[in-house]
Amino acid sequence: MTRWWRELRVALGPRVAIIAAVAAGAGLVAFATGLGDAARPRTFATTLASWLFFAGLVAAGGAFRALFAVISAQWARPLSRIAGALFGFAPVALAILVVILVGSDAWLRAEPSAWMSGPVLGVRELAFTVALFGGGFVLRDREPAVGFAVAYLIAYAVVLSLWAFDFVLGADPVFESTLIGVYVFMTAFLAGTALVTLLAVLRGALDARARRDAGALILALSIFWAYLFWSQYLTIWYGNLPEEAGFALRRAEGGWGVIVLCVIGLVFALPFVTLLHPAGRRSARWLAALLVLQLVGLWLDCQLLIIPSLTPVDAPALDLRDLAIALGLLGAFALSVAPGVAAASPSLTTPIATPGDARGAPSIPERNPS
């Protein structure tokens, strides 16, 4: 324990390590004090929503690493090493998942069936999530083979689609969607890519050219996220079916309409305007600020998917317990992944030799970012 805390103090700094530990404790207290009969559904709803965000970051870290084992891109190597460090949170995520599944009576509102019964749901989710995270640990500890990387990417899409069907649709008694699986795993991948890019920028691991390439990837994923968001809304609006329209209308009332606008602005509009111009991708400071705001928007999106389904119309969109639980998970996430990110830091700043460099020939000069 002493060695672990010493590593954390080195990785995060003494002050930030203490703040993260206090935040994790405060989140645990907020969850424990919200288990009364009246507050129980809301407590599990916000815990499930924040878990979906942070566990999605872990799974997406593996997907990012697997993707760039298939695609050869030198600029992504520092980001790929950081992505592997996100699996430090996997044991914590599994422990929280067990708590969520044990308390499924508080949030499971789907029509009763053998498939959606508590025991079957628990076995299914634990088995698939453990398998996915186990594959991620293999990706983290070694350079993945192309075949294994492809298998992980397929498993990633399948498992996060199950998360979407079980946790998002399971919390709503009537809503049905065949698009929700793709929406959830692409949202998680966007969040994971934004996080590893943010960590690489903060650690000075990306030069101007690499920041331009990473920013272009973030821009493309943001546009695709907006396409999925619009596709889901368009089918609800055009079909105008009561079980679908009710899901959308509930998220336009009780303060959630403002959250929807914030999500669209932070996840799509702001990155689109900023990253469309090369100058927005060159500045490390502007790119870092943009990624922080986008991650906040993606966290809000997870809240939007689950909480309105389990709370009355007159309930506030977000309350102090929601924020405390989210900060608790953020603190636990930071405490879990910081040593791994710090361990990768020596190699992050090591120049990547090109074949020309190995022969003693001059390396290819950096292109003009503009």
N, C-alpha and C positions, 0 to 999 in steps of 0.2 A: 504493500500500500504506500509506504514511504517513497519507494522508487517511482511508482506510478505518479504520485503527486509531484515529485521532483521533475519528472518528464513533462507533466502538464504545465508547471510553472515556466519551464524553458520554452515550451511550444507556444503557450498563450500569453505568457507574461504573468507575474504574480497577481496583479490587480484583476485582469480579465479572467484568470482561472478561478479566483474567489467569486467574482460576479456570476460566472457560469454555474458554479456549485450552488450558490444561493438561489439562483433562478431555478435550477433543477429541484431543489428542496421546496421552493415555493409552489412549483407546479404540482408536486406530489401532495402537498397540503391542500391546494385548491381542489384537486381531484377527490381526496378523501373526505373533505367537508361538503362535497356536492353529491353524496350518495344517498341522501334522504329521498323519501318517496316523491316529493314534488320536484326536486331538482335533478333526480337521477337520469331521466331521458336526455335532458340538455347536457348534463355532464358527460355522458357517454357519447353523445352526438359530437360535441366539440373535440373530445379525445380522439374519436374515430377520424374526424376530419383532419386534425393536425397529424395523426399517425399516418394517414394516407399521403400527406405531403412529405413527411420526413422519411418514411419507409420507401416512398417513391424515389426520393433522392438516392437512397442506397442502391436500389435496383437499377436506376438509370445510370449510376456510376459504372456498374458492370456493363450495361448496354453500350455506354460511350466507349469503354475500353475494348469491348468486343467489336464494335463497329469499325474502330480505327486499327484493329488487327486485320480486318478484311480490306479496308481502304488504306493504302499507303500514303500518309500525309505527314511529313516531318514536323510541320508546325504543331500538330496535335500530340506529339509525344510527351511534352511536359504536362499537358492536360490529362493525358491517359494515365500517367503515373499518379496524379492527384486523385483521379476517379477511383482508382483501386483503394485508396485510403478511406473512402467513404464507407467501406464495409466494416469499419470499426464500430459503427452504430448498429450493425445487424443483430448482435445478441440482445441489445436493449430493445430493438424493434420487435423481436420475437417475444420477449417477456411482456411487452405492452400488448401485443396481439393476443396472448393468452388471456390477459385480463379482459380485453374487449370481448373475446369469444365467451368467456365465463359469464359476462354480463349481457349476453345477447338478448335476454328477455327485456332489457331496457330500450333497445334500439331496433330490433328486428320486427318490422311491420309488414313484411310481404305476406301474401296469402299462404296459409299453412300448407305444407306439402312435405313429402319425404325428402326432397332435395334441399329444402330450406329449413329443415328442422335443426334445432340447436346442435345435437351431437354430430350429425352428418356435416353441417356447416363447419364445425370446429375441426373435425378430422380433415376435411377437404382443404381448408385454408392453411392449416398448419403443415400438412404434407407438402402442398405445392410451394408454400413460402419457404419452408426449410430447404427444399430441393433447389429453389432459385438462388437463395442466399448461399447455399453450399457451392453451387456452381460459380457464384461470384467470388468466393474465397479462392477457388482454383485460379480464376482469372487474375486475382490480386497478387498471388504469390509467384506467378510465372508468366512468361510471355505466351499468350494463348495461341494455339494452332488455329488455322483458319476454320477447320471443321468444327472445333469446339466453340469458337466464337459465333459461328452461324447458329449452332444449336442453342447457345445461350440467348441469342437475339429472338429466336422463335419462342423459347421458354418465357422470356421476358414479356412478349406480347400476350401469350396465353395466360400467364399468372396475373398480370395486371388487369387483363380483361375480366378474370375471375374476381379480382378485388372490386372492379367496377360493378359487376352484376350482383355480387353478394352484399357489398357495403353501401353502394349508392342506390341501386334499385331495391335492395333488401330493406332499406330504411323507409321506403315509400310504398304505401299499400297498393297503389294503382298504376304508377308510371311504368312504362315499358319503352325500351330503346335498344335498337341493334347497333347504334353508333357509339354508345357510351363507353364500350371497351376501348375502341380506338382513341376516343377523346381522352380517357384517363391515362393510357400508357404514353400517348404523345405529349400530354401535359407534363407528366413526370419526366419524360426525356428532355423537354425544354427546360424544366427546372434543374435537372441534373447538369445539363450543358452550361446553363447560366452560372451554377454554383462553381463548377470546376474552373470555368473561365475567370470568375471573380477571384477565386483563390490564387490562380496563376498570376493574375494581374497584381494582386496585393503583394505577392512574393517576388515580383519583378522577373517573372519567368518568360514573359512574352515581349519580343521587340515590336516595333511598329508594324512590320509586315505580318507577324503572327497575330497581332491584335486585329489587323484588318481582316485576316482570314477567319478568325474566331468570331468577329463581329458579323461577318457575312453569314456564317452558319446560324448565329442567333437570329439574325433578320429573317432568314429563310424559314426557320422553325416557328418564329412568331407569326409569319404570314400563314403558314400551314395551320397553326393553332386557330387563327382567326377564321380560316376556311371551315374547320371542323365546328367551331362555335356557331358560325352562321348557318352551316348545313343543318345542325340540330334545331336551331331556332326556326329556320325556314320550313322544315317538315312539320313542326308543331303549329306554326301559323297557317300553313296551307291546308293541313288536314283538319285543324280545328276540332279535334276529338276531345271530349271532356277529360278523359284520363291523362291526356298529354297537355292540354291547355292549362289544366289546374296546376301542373308542375311548374309551368312558366309563370303563371299569374301569381302564385305564392311567392315567387322570387322577385316580384315587382311591388310588393307591399310590405308594410312594417319596417321600412328602412332598408330593405334589401335591394330596392331599385338603385339606391346610391352605390351600394356595393357592386352591383352589376356594372355601372358606369366606371367605377374605379378599376375593376378587373379589366374591362376593355381598354381603358386608357393606359394602365400600367403594363399590361401584358402585350398589347399590340400597338396602340396608337403612338405611344412615346418611343418604343424601340424603332418603329417604322420611320418616324420623322427623324430620329437621331442617327440611326445607322444607315439610312439610305445614302447619306453623304459620306464620302471617305473621311472627312475631318472628324466626324462623330466616332469613327473607329480608331483613329490614331491616338487620341488623348486617353492615357491610362486613367486619369482622374474621372473624366466624363463617362468612360465605359464602366468603371467600377460603380459609380453612382447609379447609372442606368440599370445595371444588373441587380443591385440591391433593391431598387424599386420594382423591378420585374418579379423578383422572388417574392416580395410582399404581395404583389398582385396574384401570383400563382397560389400562395397560401390562402388568400381570400377566396380564390376560385374553389378550393377544396371545401372551405366553410360553406360556400354557396351551394355546393352539390348536396350536402348532407343535413346541415342544421335546420333549414326551413321545413324539411320533411318531418321533423320530430319536435317542433315547437309551435305554440299557438300563434295566431296572427298578431296579437297585441304584445308579444314578447319582443324585446329589443333585438336588433340584428346581431350585435356583438356586445357582450357584457364583460365585466372584470374577470370573471372566472374563465371565460374563453381565452382572454389574453394571458392570464396567469398560466393556464395549462399549456398554451402554445410556447410561452417563454420557458416553461419547465422542460418541454421537449427540445427547444433550441439549446438550452443549457446542457442537457444530457447529450445532445448531438455534438456540440462543441467539445465537451470533455472526452467523447468517444473517438472522434476523428482527428483531433489536433495532433496527438503524437504521431499518427501515420503520415499526416501531411508534413510535419516537421522532419520526419525521417526521410522523406522524399526530397527535401529541399536541397541537399548538396548536389544531387544529380539534375535538379531543375535548371541550374545556371550553367551546367556544363555544355559547351557548344557541341552541336551535333555535326560530326564530320561528314562531308560529302565524299563521293569517290574521287572527285578532283582534288580535295584536300589531302586525302591519303597518299596520292601520287606526288604531292608537293606542288601541284598546279594551283594557281589562284582560284579561290572559290568564286561562285557566281555572285556578282554584286547584287545587293538588295534593290528590288524594283522600287520605283517612285510610288509611294502609297497613294498618290493622287491619281 
